[in-house]
């Protein structure tokens, strides 16, 4: 059992929540000191938001690399410098402080010009990214997520705003914030920095016009800047993700040609709208979408272009925002022809109970169990089941895990301890298994090769 788990068991939960950020701040200071404050001298572009962080970070990284800058990257999917990008094995976006310090030292030794870094609301609230100098802050959007930790949407928003406030205090940086103008929270973020730039389709300083969507990507123009953007990532949400990258490029003084070529150079992000093609006669796509907002946007784009049935498989994580489960089920039930519900990191919670919560939402949308709604707890079995339900011309969507290489399941003592609080103090009863969503999907598709 970790020291953190021990402390959580001996002090009241409310008190622990109050003092936890100070504990992490002390940890961050100590490890910065031990490692010689490795963030000093680095120029960091911090990307936050509910959805789209990873894709936006990859777009910015690729754009800067193609423009001749040596650029570091730290995301949910991967990290590294230049073209030497390593897979992120850990099952979280922001690594623990000791690991973060080692990676910052690595990037500083590599003499990178810029670092593009995803930063979560929890990392900001807990001061785990203290010592990272933010030059440019980017906000993709803000929707219902992580309220299991933050409790209220307002506290979630305030945690995200810390990134912009830190950028504004960094006198050696650009004191710049890039904000989605169409997000209801835009005004708060824009007010937090000296140099805001807002983007969008309907409003913003930088607007996309003549937008074209296709199964292979998105294209649009930024008329005022005489930019023609071709992004090889499908989905209307990637209009916004790429617009955020455009804004960063403009703020950094890149030429139109550098911005256009840089964004066009990114062919894909692993686990984000990744197509599986093993010779099967139906489409299969793996994506990391796991929030109601990402579901709504994804299905709205996809449903009109699906030729046959849309079959959607997903789950919802244990010890995470419970309120979203029925909402996800209802959204999937509204758009999909068939819904397959499965596990997604049950952790120490009852996976069957989680599936029933999701199913209640799908039933509310009109789905019926064993007709067009199926509950298959084992994720590998669920992927195979969904694939076998597909006929020629259908589309199978596998959502929630994306790039991840592990899956967290109930440990042997979970049932007897399930009455304990849903927090990270009980990780000793969680079993972490190796997992590869894309490889599992490829195997399933291969078995159905025509």
RAHU-V784810 format. One record per residue. N is the residue number from 1. RES is the residue in three letters. SS is DSSP state (A for helix, B for strand, O for the rest). Layout:
n: (N/N)
res: (RES/RES)
ss: (SS/SS)
This chain:
n: (1/2/3/4/5/6/7/8/9/10/11/12/13/14/15/16/17/18/19/20/21/22/23/24/25/26/27/28/29/30/31/32/33/34/35/36/37/38/39/40/41/42/43/44/45/46/47/48/49/50/51/52/53/54/55/56/57/58/59/60/61/62/63/64/65/66/67/68/69/70/71/72/73/74/75/76/77/78/79/80/81/82/83/84/85/86/87/88/89/90/91/92/93/94/95/96/97/98/99/100/101/102/103/104/105/106/107/108/109/110/111/112/113/114/115/116/117/118/119/120/121/122/123/124/125/126/127/128/129/130/131/132/133/134/135/136/137/138/139/140/141/142/143/144/145/146/147/148/149/150/151/152/153/154/155/156/157/158/159/160/161/162/163/164/165/166/167/168/169/170/171/172/173/174/175/176/177/178/179/180/181/182/183/184/185/186/187/188/189/190/191/192/193/194/195/196/197/198/199/200/201/202/203/204/205/206/207/208/209/210/211/212/213/214/215/216/217/218/219/220/221/222/223/224/225/226/227/228/229/230/231/232/233/234/235/236/237/238/239/240/241/242/243/244/245/246/247/248/249/250/251/252/253/254/255/256/257/258/259/260/261/262/263/264/265/266/267/268/269/270/271/272/273/274/275/276/277/278/279/280/281/282/283/284/285/286/287/288/289/290/291/292/293/294/295/296/297/298/299/300/301/302/303/304/305/306/307/308/309/310/311/312/313/314/315/316/317/318/319/320/321/322/323/324/325/326/327/328/329/330/331/332/333/334/335/336/337/338/339/340/341/342/343/344/345/346/347/348/349/350/351/352/353/354/355/356/357/358/359/360/361/362/363/364/365/366/367/368/369/370/371/372/373/374/375/376/377/378/379/380/381/382/383/384/385/386/387/388/389/390/391/392/393/394/395/396/397/398/399/400/401/402/403/404/405/406/407/408/409/410/411/412/413/414/415/416/417/418/419/420/421/422/423/424/425/426/427/428/429/430/431/432/433/434/435/436/437/438/439/440/441/442/443/444/445/446/447/448/449/450)
res: (UNK/UNK/UNK/UNK/UNK/UNK/UNK/UNK/UNK/UNK/UNK/UNK/UNK/UNK/UNK/UNK/UNK/UNK/UNK/UNK/UNK/UNK/UNK/UNK/UNK/UNK/UNK/UNK/UNK/UNK/UNK/UNK/UNK/UNK/UNK/UNK/UNK/UNK/UNK/UNK/UNK/UNK/UNK/UNK/UNK/UNK/UNK/UNK/UNK/UNK/UNK/UNK/UNK/UNK/UNK/UNK/UNK/UNK/UNK/UNK/UNK/UNK/UNK/UNK/UNK/UNK/UNK/UNK/UNK/UNK/UNK/UNK/UNK/UNK/UNK/UNK/UNK/UNK/UNK/UNK/UNK/UNK/UNK/UNK/UNK/UNK/UNK/UNK/UNK/UNK/UNK/UNK/UNK/UNK/UNK/UNK/UNK/UNK/UNK/UNK/UNK/UNK/UNK/UNK/UNK/UNK/UNK/UNK/UNK/UNK/UNK/UNK/UNK/UNK/UNK/UNK/UNK/UNK/UNK/UNK/UNK/UNK/UNK/UNK/UNK/UNK/UNK/UNK/UNK/UNK/UNK/UNK/UNK/UNK/UNK/UNK/UNK/UNK/UNK/UNK/UNK/UNK/UNK/UNK/UNK/UNK/UNK/UNK/UNK/UNK/UNK/UNK/UNK/UNK/UNK/UNK/UNK/UNK/UNK/UNK/UNK/UNK/UNK/UNK/UNK/UNK/UNK/UNK/UNK/UNK/UNK/UNK/UNK/UNK/UNK/UNK/UNK/UNK/UNK/UNK/UNK/UNK/UNK/UNK/UNK/UNK/UNK/UNK/UNK/UNK/UNK/UNK/UNK/UNK/UNK/UNK/UNK/UNK/UNK/UNK/UNK/UNK/UNK/UNK/UNK/UNK/UNK/UNK/UNK/UNK/UNK/UNK/UNK/UNK/UNK/UNK/UNK/UNK/UNK/UNK/UNK/UNK/UNK/UNK/UNK/UNK/UNK/UNK/UNK/UNK/UNK/UNK/UNK/UNK/UNK/UNK/UNK/UNK/UNK/UNK/UNK/UNK/UNK/UNK/UNK/UNK/UNK/UNK/UNK/UNK/UNK/UNK/UNK/UNK/UNK/UNK/UNK/UNK/UNK/UNK/UNK/UNK/UNK/UNK/UNK/UNK/UNK/UNK/UNK/UNK/UNK/UNK/UNK/UNK/UNK/UNK/UNK/UNK/UNK/UNK/UNK/UNK/UNK/UNK/UNK/UNK/UNK/UNK/UNK/UNK/UNK/UNK/UNK/UNK/UNK/UNK/UNK/UNK/UNK/UNK/UNK/UNK/UNK/UNK/UNK/UNK/UNK/UNK/UNK/UNK/UNK/UNK/UNK/UNK/UNK/UNK/UNK/UNK/UNK/UNK/UNK/UNK/UNK/UNK/UNK/UNK/UNK/UNK/UNK/UNK/UNK/UNK/UNK/UNK/UNK/UNK/UNK/UNK/UNK/UNK/UNK/UNK/UNK/UNK/UNK/UNK/UNK/UNK/UNK/UNK/UNK/UNK/UNK/UNK/UNK/UNK/UNK/UNK/UNK/UNK/UNK/UNK/UNK/UNK/UNK/UNK/UNK/UNK/UNK/UNK/UNK/UNK/UNK/UNK/UNK/UNK/UNK/UNK/UNK/UNK/UNK/UNK/UNK/UNK/UNK/UNK/UNK/UNK/UNK/UNK/UNK/UNK/UNK/UNK/UNK/UNK/UNK/UNK/UNK/UNK/UNK/UNK/UNK/UNK/UNK/UNK/UNK/UNK/UNK/UNK/UNK/UNK/UNK/UNK/UNK/UNK/UNK/UNK/UNK/UNK/UNK/UNK/UNK/UNK/UNK/UNK/UNK/UNK/UNK/UNK/UNK/UNK/UNK/UNK/UNK/UNK/UNK/UNK/UNK/UNK/UNK/UNK/UNK/UNK/UNK/UNK/UNK/UNK/UNK/UNK)
ss: (O/O/A/A/A/A/A/A/A/A/O/O/A/A/A/A/A/A/A/A/A/A/A/A/A/A/A/A/A/A/A/A/A/A/O/O/O/O/O/O/O/O/O/B/B/B/B/B/O/O/O/O/A/A/A/A/A/A/A/A/A/A/A/A/A/A/O/O/O/O/B/B/B/B/O/O/O/B/B/B/B/O/O/B/B/B/B/O/O/O/O/O/O/O/O/O/A/A/A/A/A/A/A/A/A/A/A/A/A/O/O/O/O/B/B/B/B/B/O/O/A/A/A/A/A/O/O/O/O/O/O/O/O/B/B/B/B/B/B/O/O/O/O/O/O/O/A/A/A/A/O/O/A/A/A/A/A/A/A/A/A/A/A/A/A/A/A/A/A/O/O/O/O/O/O/B/B/B/B/B/O/O/O/O/O/A/A/A/A/A/O/O/O/O/B/B/B/B/B/B/O/O/O/O/O/B/B/O/B/B/B/B/B/B/O/O/B/B/B/B/B/B/A/A/A/O/B/B/B/B/B/O/O/O/O/O/A/A/A/A/A/A/A/A/A/A/A/A/A/A/A/O/O/O/O/A/A/A/A/A/A/A/A/A/O/O/O/O/B/O/O/B/O/B/B/B/O/O/O/O/O/O/B/B/B/B/B/O/O/O/O/A/A/A/A/A/A/A/A/A/A/A/A/O/O/O/O/O/O/B/B/B/B/B/O/O/O/O/O/O/O/O/O/A/A/A/A/A/A/A/A/A/A/A/A/O/O/B/B/B/B/O/O/O/O/O/O/O/O/O/A/A/A/A/A/A/A/A/A/A/A/A/A/A/O/O/O/O/B/O/O/O/B/B/B/O/O/O/A/A/A/A/A/A/A/A/A/A/A/O/O/O/O/O/B/B/B/B/B/O/O/O/O/O/O/B/B/B/B/B/O/O/O/A/A/A/A/O/O/O/O/O/O/A/A/A/A/A/A/B/B/B/B/B/O/O/A/A/A/A/A/A/A/A/A/A/O/O/O/O)
